[in-house]
C-alpha cells in the first residue's frame, strides 16, 4: 500500500518534473577552444591541449614553490600561494604571466597564508593565515585568523578569528560578480557589500510526500552563461525505497528565488571524483569495489570501477575495471567527453577513449599537483 500511495503521489507531482531529454546545455556549449590548466611541481602552471594531448604553454611562478593554486571567480586568473606561504601571486591566463604579487607579514610573527577567498566587486580578499609568535627564545603557535585585505592598497583592514557567519558553507561569487551565493540547506543570495540576505531558494522543504531535501552541488552546467540561472546536480532520498537515493539535475532561478525544473535521473549513480566534460553531456565517476579502500590488504579488492554516464539522462553508458596506483585518481574528461584521463600521482596521465580503450601515456616535466581546470579560451 505504501508503494502504491507513493506512486500515486509521484503521478500528481509529475508536471513539476521535466523529461530527461530537456536537459540539453547546447545553448551554452563552449564556443572557443578548450584547454586544461594544471599545476606542475614545484612552481609551474601549464596549458594543455586535450585535442593533441600536448603542453602548449607554461607560466613560471616568481616566488618559488607553490602551496596551492585556485581559479578566480571569473576564470581569468589564478591565485597561487608561494614565497614560503607568505606571498599570493596573481597569474593572468590571457597574458600568460604573473601580473600582481601580494605579501603578507606581521612584525614579531611568522605568517603563513592558508587560503584566499575573493569577495564580490574584486576589491578585497578574505585571507586565512596561520600565525607563529616569535618570542625571545621560543615560538608560540597562535590561533589562525581571517584577514580582510584591500587589494589596491595592499593593506589588511580587518582581522577576525573566523569568517563572517553568513559565509560559512559552500560559497561562490555570483556569475555577474556582484553577490555571494551560499550553498547549504538552501541557496542563499547575499549582498556583496553588506552580506545581508537578498533572498533564498528553498531546497530543504520536501517537494512532495515522502521526498527529502535536495542536496545540490555548486558546479553549474550552464557555466555561468545563462543569466540568473544555475543548473546543478542534486541527490535526494528516494520516496519509495528509503535506503537509497535518487539524483538528477535541478534548475535554480536565483533572481526570482525559485526552483524552475527538476530533471530526475533515477537512482543516484554514486561514486566519487566525477570528471565532467566541458559540454556537460558526459561524466566519468570512480567506484571502489568490495568493502575495501583499494589498499589490497587481505580480502580487500584494490581494484576500482570507472563508469561513464550520459548526463542528459543519468544512464550508465559503459564501465571498466582499473587498478589505481597509490594517490592516483580520475583526473579529467576531455571537452567533448570522448576521452578521460587518470593521473594525480607522479608526472603522467594515462589516456583512455570513451570505449575504455587505452590510448597513450602523457609524461609531464614535473609532478602533477592539485586539480585540473577545463577552461575555454
N, C-alpha and C positions, 0 to 999 in steps of 0.2 A: 504493500500500500504506500509506504514512504517513497519508493522509487516512482510509482505512478503519479503521486502528487507532485513530486519534483519535476517530472517530465511535463506535466500539465502547466506548471508554473513557468517552465522554460518556454513553452509554446506561447504563453501570454506575453512574455517579455522579448520574444524573438525579434520583433521590429526594432528593438534597441541595438541589435547586432547586425553588422553588415557581412555579406558573404565574403569568403576569403579572397576571391578574385578582385575585390575592390581595394586590396592592399597595395596597389601599384604606387611606386615612387618615381615613375618615369618622368614626371614633370619637373622633378628636382634632381635628375640624374646629372653626374658630372659633365660639364661642357668642355673643360680643359683637360690636359693630360694629368694623370695622377701618378705621384711618386711616393715611395716610402721614405720616411725620415727616421733616423735612428742614431743612437749614441754609441760610439766605439771607445773602449778603454784605451788610454786613460783620459783623453781630453779632446775628442773629435766628434763632430756631428756630421753625418754623411747623408747624401741624397742618393737614393737607389731607384733605378728604373725597373719595375716589375715586368715590363714588356720584354726587356732583354736580359734581366737579372744581372745587371752591372751597376757598379757605383759610378755616378755621373757628376758628382760634386762633393766637396769636402770643406768644412769650416773648422779651423783650429781655435780652441778657446785660449784666452790670453793669460789666465792666471793659474794654469796647471790643472791638476786632477779635478774631475767633476764629481760632485757628491749628490747629484740629482738634477734632472732636466725636466721641465714641464712646458707644455704648449700654452701660449697666451690665449685668452678667450676668443680673440678674433682670428686665431690660427695663422697670424702673420709673423709671429716672433716666438723665440724660445727663451725661457728664463733658466739659466744654468748657475748652480751654486758651485763656486770654485774658491781659489785662494785660501786653502785650508778651512773652508766653510766660513770665510769672512766676507766674501765678495759674491754679488749676483751680477752675472753678465747677461745683457740683453742682446740676443742674436736675431738679426733681420733675415728672413728667408729669401726675400727678393734680392737684397744686396749681397747675400752670402757672406756676411761678416758680423763681427761684434760692433754694435753701434752705441752701447752705453755700458758703464760699469758703476756699481753702487757698493760701497764698502761700509761694513757695519762694525762699530767698535764702541767701547765704553771704558773710560780711564779706570785702571785698577782691576779690570776684568778680562778674562779670556772669553770672547764671544764666538759662538758657533751658530750659523744660520741653519735651521732645520727645515723650514717650509716657507714658501712665498705664496701669498694669496692676493690676486688682483682685486681691485674694487671698481665698481661701475664709474664711468667717467674718465678712467685712465689717468687720474692724478695721484692716486695713493695705492699703497700696498699694505696688507697686514703681513707682518713677518714674525714667525715664531723663532725665538732664539734660545739656545742653551747658554747658561752663564756659569762661569767658574771664577770666584773671587780670589785674587792673588794677595794673600796675607804675607807677612814678612818672611815666614819660614815654612809655610804650608799653603795648601789650596782648600777652598771651601766650595763645594758644589751646591749651587742655589737652584731654586725652582725655576723652570722655564718661564719666559714672558712672551707676550704678544706686543709687538711694536707697530704703531700706526705711522707709516712712513710717507713723507711728501717727496714725490719723485723729482719735481722741478727744483726744489730747494735742497734736496738730499739731506733731509732733516727728519728726525723722529719727533712727532708731535704729541703722541700719547703712548702710555705704557700701561698694560694691564696683565693680570695673571692668566686670563682666558679670553677667548674670542667673545664678542657680544653674544648673549644667549640666543638672540634671534638668528644667528648664523651657524648654529650647531646642528650639523646634519650634512647631507649631500648638497653642496651649494655650487651654483654656477651663475655666471652673469648672463642676463637675457641676450638673445641674438642681436638686439639693437644697441646693446652696451649700456643701457640706462638703469636697469633694475637688478635686484637679486632674485633668483629663483631657488627656493629651498625645497628639496625633495625629501619627504618623510611620510608621516601618517597622511598628510595631504601635500599638495603642491602649493606652497605659499609664495606670493609675489610681494616683495618688499621694495619700498622706495630706495633708490640707490644712494641717496644722501642721508635721509633721516632713519632709514631701516624700519619705518612704520609700515604696517601691513596694508597693502592696497586691496588685496583680495586673495581668495584661495579657491582651489579646485578640490572638492571633497572626494577623497579616494578611499576613506575608511568606512563609509556607510554602505552596507550591502545594497547592491542594485536590484536584487530580487530575493525572494525567500530562499534561504539555505546558502546563499553566496557569502563569501568572505570579503575582506577588504582587498583592494587592488594594490599589489606590491610592484612598483614600477622601477625600471632602470632609467637613468638620466640620458642615455645615448639617443640622440634624435635621428630618426630615419630620414627626416626632411633636411638634415644637415644645416639647419638654420636658414634655409632658403624660402620657407613658407611663412610669411609674417603672421605673428600671433598664434602659431600652431606648433605643437610638437607631435610627433608620432614615436611612441616608445614601446618597448616590450613590457609585458606585465605577467604576473602569475597570481593565482588565486586558489583558495581551497575549492575542490570540486564539490558542488552542491549535492551530488548523489553519493559518490564514493569519497567519504571524508578522509580516507587515508592517503589520498593522492591530491595532486594539484593540477590545475589546468593553466594554460598560458595562451598568449596571443599578442595582438597589437592594440593599442588604445590611442586615439587622437585626442589631444588636450588643447582646448582653446583658452590660452592664458590672458586673453583680452576680455572675453566675456565670462571667464571663470566657470567653465563647464566642460563636461566630457562630451565630445561630439559623436564618437563612434567607437565601438568595441568590436574588434575582429578576432573572434575566438578560433584558436587552432585545435583545441582538444587537450589531450594530456601534455603536461609540461615536458618538453624534451629533456630537461635536466642537463647534467654535465656541468662543466666549468671551463673557464678560459675560452669562451666563444670568440672566434675571429669572424668578422662580418665583412663582406665585400663592400666596396665604396658605393655601389649602386643599391646596397641593402636588399639585394634579391637572394643572396646565399649566405649561409653561416656554417661554420665548422666548430664542433664542440668536442671536448675530451671527456670520456667516461672511464673511471677506474673499474677494473673487473674484480670479481670476488669481493672479499671483505678486507683486502689489504690496502696498503698505501703505496704499492708499487716498489717496495724495497726488496722484495724477493726473500723474505725471511720465512722459513718453514713452509707452511702450506699457502702462504700469501702469493697471489699471482702478480708478478711485476709488470705484466702487460696492461695496456690501455686500449680503449676503442675510440677511434676518431670517426665522428658521424657528420655527414653533410646534410643540411636542411634547406628546403625551399622555404624562404621566409615570407612568401606570399600566402602559404597555406600551413606552414609549420610541419609539413610532412617530411619524413626521412627520405633522402634521395640516394643514400649509399653509406657504406661504412667499411672500415678496415681496422685490423689489429696492429698495434705498434708498441714496441718496447722502447721507452724513452731512456736516454742517459740521465744520470742524476742532474737535477736542476734544468733539464730540457723541458720545453713546453711547446704547445701550439702557438706560433708567433704571429702569423698574419695570413690574410686571404688576399689574393690578387684583386684589383679593382672590379673585374667582371665575375669574380668567383670561380674562374676556370682553373686556378692553382691555389695551393696552400703551402705554407712554409712552417717547418719545425726548426726551432733554434732556441736561443736564450741561454745556452751554456757553451762556452767556447767561442770560437771565431768563425762558425759556419752555419749555413742554412741547408737543410735537406728540402728539396722542392719536389712536390707531387702534383699531378694533374687532378682534375675533378673526378676521374675514374680511379683514383688512388694508385696510379702508376708512378713509380719513382722516375724523376726526370734528370736531376743533377744535384751536385753539392756545390754551393757557392761559398768561397772562402774569402773572409774579410781581413784587412790589415790591422786587426785588433779584435779583442773580445767584445761581443755584443753586451751592452749594459742598458737595462731599463726597457721601456716599452717601445713599440714601433707605431708611428703615426702614418696613416694613409691620407695624403693631402693633395688637393687639386691646385695646380699652378694657376 
